[in-house]
Amino acid sequence: MESREIIELILKEIKRNSYINISEFLKSNNLKNLKIKDLIQEIERNYNKELILDLKNTEVYSYNLVYNYFKLKLFKFLEKGNDIDLSSDDFKAFKPDDLIRIFSIIDSEFFNYLLDSI
């Protein structure tokens, strides 16, 4: 089975659960002789708007789940008047590039919202 076919299976599972552990998923679906490195590269290269890998490349999350989690955390920090520490335990499971990308999107959406109301 090719990595794209496996990613399609992952996408279906993510739609149901918003999260998978890669090795458990491969084992439960009897997917052997697969280079996990190739699968991870495929996800990062072609599916980064749908899927997010954790820092250790062992778990895959729905992009929407991570985006909403970050958005809630961001508003919680703003409500309390705290600075956002991207190295805190709240964000340690995710790659810095993904953190910056998602926070930039949230930031631009927020400013667009402010511009629309002016």
NUPANU-642057 format. One line per field, with one value per atom (N, C-alpha, C): chain; x, y, z; residue number from 0; residue in one letter. Coordinates in Angstrom, 3 decimals. Layout:
N
mol <- A;...
c1 <- X;...
c2 <- Y;...
c3 <- Z;...
seq <- NUM;...
type <- A;...
END
This chain:
118
mol <- A;A;A;A;A;A;A;A;A;A;A;A;A;A;A;A;A;A;A;A;A;A;A;A;A;A;A;A;A;A;A;A;A;A;A;A;A;A;A;A;A;A;A;A;A;A;A;A;A;A;A;A;A;A;A;A;A;A;A;A;A;A;A;A;A;A;A;A;A;A;A;A;A;A;A;A;A;A;A;A;A;A;A;A;A;A;A;A;A;A;A;A;A;A;A;A;A;A;A;A;A;A;A;A;A;A;A;A;A;A;A;A;A;A;A;A;A;A;A;A;A;A;A;A;A;A;A;A;A;A;A;A;A;A;A;A;A;A;A;A;A;A;A;A;A;A;A;A;A;A;A;A;A;A;A;A;A;A;A;A;A;A;A;A;A;A;A;A;A;A;A;A;A;A;A;A;A;A;A;A;A;A;A;A;A;A;A;A;A;A;A;A;A;A;A;A;A;A;A;A;A;A;A;A;A;A;A;A;A;A;A;A;A;A;A;A;A;A;A;A;A;A;A;A;A;A;A;A;A;A;A;A;A;A;A;A;A;A;A;A;A;A;A;A;A;A;A;A;A;A;A;A;A;A;A;A;A;A;A;A;A;A;A;A;A;A;A;A;A;A;A;A;A;A;A;A;A;A;A;A;A;A;A;A;A;A;A;A;A;A;A;A;A;A;A;A;A;A;A;A;A;A;A;A;A;A;A;A;A;A;A;A;A;A;A;A;A;A;A;A;A;A;A;A;A;A;A;A;A;A;A;A;A;A;A;A;A;A;A;A;A;A;A;A;A;A;A;A;A;A;A;A;A;A
c1 <- 0.843;0.000;0.892;0.548;1.329;0.999;1.924;1.736;0.491;0.161;-1.054;-2.312;-2.333;-3.488;-3.589;-2.453;-2.431;-2.877;-2.455;-2.878;-4.386;-4.948;-6.407;-7.094;-6.519;-7.052;-6.900;-5.770;-5.530;-6.550;-6.791;-7.764;-9.156;-9.535;-10.840;-10.899;-9.825;-9.782;-9.751;-9.026;-8.947;-10.322;-11.099;-12.450;-13.313;-13.059;-13.832;-13.312;-11.995;-11.423;-10.580;-10.250;-9.426;-7.978;-7.610;-6.258;-5.971;-4.713;-4.270;-2.819;-2.470;-1.081;-0.642;0.425;0.812;1.091;1.922;2.281;1.073;0.228;-0.977;-1.915;-2.048;-2.905;-2.392;-1.089;-0.507;-0.667;-0.453;-0.580;-2.033;-2.972;-4.384;-4.933;-4.318;-4.750;-3.851;-2.977;-2.060;-1.280;-0.781;0.014;1.483;2.108;3.511;4.354;5.637;6.592;6.409;6.156;5.967;7.041;7.624;8.614;7.863;7.860;7.156;7.736;9.037;9.686;9.061;8.795;8.162;6.743;6.031;4.666;4.660;5.582;5.685;6.029;6.957;7.321;6.135;5.368;4.184;3.149;2.939;1.992;2.467;3.726;4.257;4.252;4.517;4.636;3.272;2.345;1.106;-0.184;-0.106;-1.335;-1.275;-0.411;-0.234;-1.399;-2.373;-3.577;-4.708;-4.468;-5.472;-4.982;-3.672;-3.082;-1.884;-1.703;-0.545;0.118;1.422;2.197;2.701;2.833;3.423;4.931;5.579;7.017;7.841;7.361;8.104;7.728;6.798;6.304;5.692;5.037;4.400;2.877;2.352;0.910;0.492;-0.711;-1.259;-2.566;-2.722;-3.918;-4.626;-5.903;-6.657;-6.186;-5.972;-5.559;-6.587;-7.867;-8.921;-8.882;-8.582;-8.486;-7.362;-6.196;-5.049;-5.304;-5.865;-6.178;-7.127;-8.188;-9.155;-8.545;-7.697;-6.995;-6.125;-5.349;-4.484;-5.306;-6.406;-7.254;-7.820;-8.281;-8.790;-7.704;-6.525;-5.409;-5.035;-5.000;-4.653;-5.637;-6.926;-7.919;-7.884;-7.553;-7.434;-6.267;-5.142;-3.996;-4.339;-5.020;-5.389;-6.351;-7.285;-8.269;-7.590;-6.575;-5.852;-4.786;-4.494;-3.465;-2.060;-1.904;-0.586;0.040;1.351;2.059;1.964;2.050;2.000;3.409;3.591;4.887;4.759;5.240;5.107;5.940;6.827;7.615;6.968;5.788;5.116;4.580;4.159;3.608;2.368;1.665;0.459;0.771;1.983;2.338;3.516;4.072;5.323;5.217;4.020;3.866;3.966;3.958;3.889;5.179;5.387;6.588;6.503;7.622;7.626;7.084;7.397;6.897;5.376;4.786;3.327;2.725;3.367;2.892;2.848;3.924;4.014;3.007;2.905;1.975;0.535;0.133;-1.248;-1.512;-0.590;-0.798;-0.828;-0.059;-0.099;-1.460;-2.017;-3.353;-4.399;-4.337;-5.285;-5.137;-3.921;-3.644;-4.221;-3.987;-4.493;-6.016;-6.627;-8.093;-8.648;-7.973;-8.422;-8.350;-7.242;-7.129;-8.101;-8.356;-9.377;-10.746;-11.032;-12.292;-12.399;-11.314;-11.318;-11.516;-10.872;-11.007;-12.429;-13.052;-14.420;-15.412;-15.140;-16.073;-15.845;-14.789;-14.510;-15.263
c2 <- -1.172;0.000;1.239;2.213;3.442;4.387;5.316;6.246;7.112;7.451;8.251;7.486;6.214;5.392;5.293;5.158;5.095;6.429;7.520;8.831;8.995;8.454;8.500;7.748;6.619;5.895;6.725;7.377;8.239;9.374;9.986;11.080;10.622;9.427;8.888;8.688;8.149;7.923;9.244;10.204;11.523;12.193;12.008;12.578;12.012;10.766;10.132;10.514;10.549;10.704;11.958;12.694;13.902;13.650;12.387;12.067;10.593;10.270;8.870;8.793;7.647;7.301;6.503;6.922;6.332;4.836;4.430;3.013;2.149;2.619;1.856;1.749;2.828;2.832;1.838;1.866;0.943;-0.503;-0.746;-2.099;-2.591;-1.754;-2.172;-2.374;-1.750;-1.910;-2.855;-3.570;-4.537;-3.943;-2.751;-2.086;-2.266;-3.161;-3.480;-3.081;-3.196;-2.859;-1.432;-0.557;0.843;1.663;2.553;3.445;4.621;4.676;5.736;7.092;7.134;8.383;8.940;8.067;8.494;8.995;8.319;8.721;10.110;10.321;11.613;12.728;12.462;13.460;13.792;12.801;13.011;13.877;13.600;14.394;15.834;16.029;17.381;18.156;17.474;18.141;18.439;17.492;17.624;17.706;17.482;17.439;18.326;19.338;20.147;21.101;21.165;21.960;21.090;19.800;18.869;18.104;17.864;17.045;17.751;17.541;18.094;16.951;16.835;15.841;16.448;15.602;16.093;16.216;16.755;17.025;15.752;14.636;13.376;12.560;13.070;12.364;10.999;10.914;9.663;9.740;10.965;11.165;12.150;11.938;12.825;13.389;14.702;15.393;16.046;16.221;17.010;18.453;19.100;20.505;21.341;21.089;21.864;21.712;20.528;20.304;21.149;21.119;21.872;23.370;23.783;25.198;25.699;24.980;25.397;25.359;24.386;24.312;25.555;25.900;27.077;28.348;28.430;29.619;29.784;28.693;28.752;29.145;28.563;28.909;30.379;30.845;32.232;33.176;32.927;33.793;33.688;32.516;32.353;33.202;33.181;34.000;35.485;35.892;37.296;37.737;36.858;37.164;37.383;36.585;36.702;37.782;38.298;39.319;38.761;37.491;36.847;36.878;36.865;36.711;35.255;35.048;33.690;33.125;31.996;31.322;30.049;30.120;28.973;27.777;27.965;26.845;26.207;26.687;26.159;24.747;24.088;22.740;22.682;23.802;23.841;23.550;23.852;23.747;22.829;22.189;21.447;20.246;19.746;18.568;18.897;20.185;20.565;21.195;21.116;21.658;23.185;23.866;25.339;25.931;25.320;25.834;25.804;24.714;24.615;25.627;25.826;26.817;28.197;28.580;29.912;30.051;29.022;29.073;29.245;28.463;28.527;29.829;30.253;31.525;32.702;32.640;33.699;33.750;32.603;32.543;33.106;32.706;33.215;34.727;35.201;36.625;37.399;36.926;37.638;37.599;36.485;36.414;37.418;37.556;38.486;39.928;40.283;41.638;41.880;40.875;41.021;41.259;40.565;40.758;42.196;42.725;44.104;45.101;44.836;45.735;45.723;44.555;44.445;45.222;45.335;46.030;47.534;48.012;49.451;50.121
c3 <- 0.000;0.000;0.000;-0.817;-0.911;0.242;0.486;1.606;1.411;0.196;-0.045;0.339;0.062;0.448;1.969;2.595;4.060;4.652;4.044;4.529;4.371;3.311;3.156;4.303;4.698;5.859;7.134;7.261;8.424;8.450;7.297;7.214;7.646;7.231;7.637;9.151;9.700;11.147;11.913;11.394;12.029;12.031;10.973;10.935;12.053;12.409;13.495;14.865;15.044;16.384;16.594;15.554;15.596;16.010;16.210;16.696;16.456;16.125;16.101;16.565;17.074;17.332;16.107;15.444;14.163;14.284;15.220;15.311;15.685;16.589;16.933;15.738;14.991;13.810;12.769;12.507;11.527;11.972;13.256;13.793;13.723;14.100;14.105;12.702;11.713;10.328;9.536;10.234;9.611;8.444;8.644;7.618;7.973;7.253;7.509;6.310;6.471;5.402;4.908;5.833;5.497;6.180;5.446;6.044;6.661;7.974;8.686;8.312;8.069;7.673;6.388;5.414;4.166;4.406;5.289;5.630;6.276;7.190;7.881;6.894;5.995;4.988;4.090;3.731;2.893;3.614;4.882;5.680;5.775;6.112;6.265;4.949;3.871;2.577;1.939;2.015;1.243;2.059;3.350;4.141;5.379;5.370;6.572;6.838;5.949;6.212;6.754;6.820;7.336;8.559;8.586;9.649;10.270;11.559;12.275;13.038;12.872;13.609;14.910;15.919;17.169;16.987;17.986;17.923;17.713;18.251;18.148;16.913;16.102;14.910;15.249;16.375;16.771;16.741;16.756;16.782;15.706;15.186;14.164;14.700;14.543;15.005;13.827;13.970;13.015;13.116;11.987;11.993;12.753;12.520;13.187;14.698;15.169;16.606;17.207;16.595;17.102;16.970;15.856;15.645;16.739;17.001;18.030;19.423;19.691;20.975;21.170;20.141;20.224;20.398;19.674;19.758;21.173;21.757;23.127;24.114;23.959;24.838;24.686;23.451;23.191;23.884;23.733;24.355;25.873;26.384;27.836;28.366;27.641;28.034;27.971;26.901;26.751;27.847;28.189;29.228;30.578;30.859;32.130;32.091;30.889;30.761;30.805;30.533;30.544;29.155;29.120;27.858;27.419;26.131;25.591;25.573;26.220;26.250;25.418;24.185;23.286;23.724;24.691;25.192;26.423;26.806;27.994;27.739;28.793;28.692;27.809;27.689;26.850;25.383;24.961;23.547;23.264;24.282;24.116;23.187;22.929;22.079;20.595;20.242;18.842;18.348;17.056;16.431;16.386;16.621;16.602;15.300;14.166;12.886;12.837;13.351;13.373;14.339;15.482;16.444;15.811;15.176;14.571;13.433;12.609;11.474;11.948;12.943;13.412;14.154;14.997;15.701;14.725;13.659;12.654;11.973;11.693;11.079;12.032;13.294;14.294;14.426;14.466;14.592;13.411;12.201;11.021;10.973;11.379;11.428;12.425;13.562;14.577;14.054;13.399;12.870;11.727;10.912;9.862;10.475;11.562;12.272;12.772;13.331;13.825;12.673;11.546;10.387;9.843;9.846;9.338;10.190;11.483;12.369;12.406;11.755;11.748;10.637
seq <- 0;0;0;1;1;1;2;2;2;3;3;3;4;4;4;5;5;5;6;6;6;7;7;7;8;8;8;9;9;9;10;10;10;11;11;11;12;12;12;13;13;13;14;14;14;15;15;15;16;16;16;17;17;17;18;18;18;19;19;19;20;20;20;21;21;21;22;22;22;23;23;23;24;24;24;25;25;25;26;26;26;27;27;27;28;28;28;29;29;29;30;30;30;31;31;31;32;32;32;33;33;33;34;34;34;35;35;35;36;36;36;37;37;37;38;38;38;39;39;39;40;40;40;41;41;41;42;42;42;43;43;43;44;44;44;45;45;45;46;46;46;47;47;47;48;48;48;49;49;49;50;50;50;51;51;51;52;52;52;53;53;53;54;54;54;55;55;55;56;56;56;57;57;57;58;58;58;59;59;59;60;60;60;61;61;61;62;62;62;63;63;63;64;64;64;65;65;65;66;66;66;67;67;67;68;68;68;69;69;69;70;70;70;71;71;71;72;72;72;73;73;73;74;74;74;75;75;75;76;76;76;77;77;77;78;78;78;79;79;79;80;80;80;81;81;81;82;82;82;83;83;83;84;84;84;85;85;85;86;86;86;87;87;87;88;88;88;89;89;89;90;90;90;91;91;91;92;92;92;93;93;93;94;94;94;95;95;95;96;96;96;97;97;97;98;98;98;99;99;99;100;100;100;101;101;101;102;102;102;103;103;103;104;104;104;105;105;105;106;106;106;107;107;107;108;108;108;109;109;109;110;110;110;111;111;111;112;112;112;113;113;113;114;114;114;115;115;115;116;116;116;117;117;117
type <- M;M;M;E;E;E;S;S;S;R;R;R;E;E;E;I;I;I;I;I;I;E;E;E;L;L;L;I;I;I;L;L;L;K;K;K;E;E;E;I;I;I;K;K;K;R;R;R;N;N;N;S;S;S;Y;Y;Y;I;I;I;N;N;N;I;I;I;S;S;S;E;E;E;F;F;F;L;L;L;K;K;K;S;S;S;N;N;N;N;N;N;L;L;L;K;K;K;N;N;N;L;L;L;K;K;K;I;I;I;K;K;K;D;D;D;L;L;L;I;I;I;Q;Q;Q;E;E;E;I;I;I;E;E;E;R;R;R;N;N;N;Y;Y;Y;N;N;N;K;K;K;E;E;E;L;L;L;I;I;I;L;L;L;D;D;D;L;L;L;K;K;K;N;N;N;T;T;T;E;E;E;V;V;V;Y;Y;Y;S;S;S;Y;Y;Y;N;N;N;L;L;L;V;V;V;Y;Y;Y;N;N;N;Y;Y;Y;F;F;F;K;K;K;L;L;L;K;K;K;L;L;L;F;F;F;K;K;K;F;F;F;L;L;L;E;E;E;K;K;K;G;G;G;N;N;N;D;D;D;I;I;I;D;D;D;L;L;L;S;S;S;S;S;S;D;D;D;D;D;D;F;F;F;K;K;K;A;A;A;F;F;F;K;K;K;P;P;P;D;D;D;D;D;D;L;L;L;I;I;I;R;R;R;I;I;I;F;F;F;S;S;S;I;I;I;I;I;I;D;D;D;S;S;S;E;E;E;F;F;F;F;F;F;N;N;N;Y;Y;Y;L;L;L;L;L;L;D;D;D;S;S;S;I;I;I
END
